[in-house]
Amino acid sequence: MIDVIILVDQDNADPAFGSALALAYKVARIPLAAANANRLADARVVILHSSLRRQSEVALLAASLDEDRRKRDTIYVAPGSDRAGLVQAEALGIECVIPSFRPPADIHSAVQSILNRNLSTHLAGRSPHVAKAVENGDILYRQLGAAMRADRPLPPEILGATARAICEATRREGLAGWLDAVKLHHSGTCRHMLSVAGNGSAFGQFLGLHDTDIAMITEACLLHDVGKLFIPITVLEKDGPLSAGEKRVINTHPARGAFALQRGGRSAVELIQAVRDHHEYLDGSGYPNGISGSSIGPLTRIVTIADIYSALTEERPYKAAMPPRQAMAIMSEMKGKLDDRLFAAFRSMVLEPVFATNRGGREEAQGSRAPCLKSGRHPLDRPGQENAA
């Protein structure tokens, strides 16, 4: 599925606003003359950038998009000051019409408005706790992306609110219900962020950790891939295997994310370390720095397990979602790379049917332990025990 298709007629050059949109969305540009119902069905939003001078093109557009999609999912962006195109677009029933003198930000807002409406429609009928958490996650994802592109500090208020909402949703509705709702978001990058956060939050609850630790896990999971927001969506959500060069670009995201958090000056050291080190392995075979053993903190170890499990069980354009047991089997082969004790506990959580379907944690254990992650104590050690490597 493509976020935005831009239709351009032969009289107009490729629009400059397309490059700006491509930083945030999956965008395809096709000639208006090549449009048809099948191609446009693959797009959530259609942007028409045409003078609409040819009646044949108007007729083609009317045949390719039904009246409801022209009204609800189509944006007309005038290529010049000629009012004929604006009048023709309105006659076609396109309600969102943007004159040429409006700034590109207005086009971005119009696209986001359509995507937000579609997300709200998909979430209708879901638990209010789940719907609120997904919507908060969407806002966080957009605000993080805007901050990255504008070189601004990250927004801590919405981060905390989203983490709290996800903890509440997984606690009340269960991990399976949360992951099912996350699939409704249009962005694969945002879906992964919310999936990892749900798995991390649920795991903290399963372990009976203190609420402070669960919140820290959830925030670290939400931020773990923040460095990917510097990378074009065309690379992040490519419909196929990455080239060697694209893999090198992707592999810069832990360091870029940690640097962004440091620059913002508001993030805890433990969060920065988790963002920087979540692709490091205990045997030293990870990246970006090849650290190992006790150099990798307990918060990072949890984020790494949640991240790998999410990646294996999520559907991607180039692969089907993997069943939980198959994902556990693959992760079991990573012995020496992951924390054995934490993985064993995570495996128990994933394969416990009651846990997945009824609620996201064991309420009787919730908050029963003293906070441990900020002090670097392993979640499965008792106070006073040495942290295991």
Buried (B, 14 or more C-beta within 10 A) or exposed (E): EBBBBBBBBEBBEEBEBBEBBBBBBBBBBBEBEEBEEEBBEEBBBBBBBBBBEBEEBBEBBBEBBEEEBBBBBBBBBBBEEEEEBBEBBEEBBBEBBBBEEEEBEBBBEBBBEBBBEBBBEBBEEBBEBBBBBBBBBBBBBBBBBBBBEEEEEBBEEBBBBBBBBBBBBBBBBBBBBBBEBBEBBBBBBBBBBBBBBBBBBBBBBBBBBBBBBBBBBBBBBBBBBBBBBBBBBBBBBBEEEBEEEBEEBBEBBBBBBBBBBBEBEEBBEBBBBBBBBBBBBBBBEBBBBEBBEEBBBBBBBBBBBBBBBBBBBBEBEEEEBBEBEEBBEEBEEBEEBBBEBBBEBBBEBBEEEEBBEEBBBBEEEBBEBEBBBEEEBBBBBEEEEEBBE
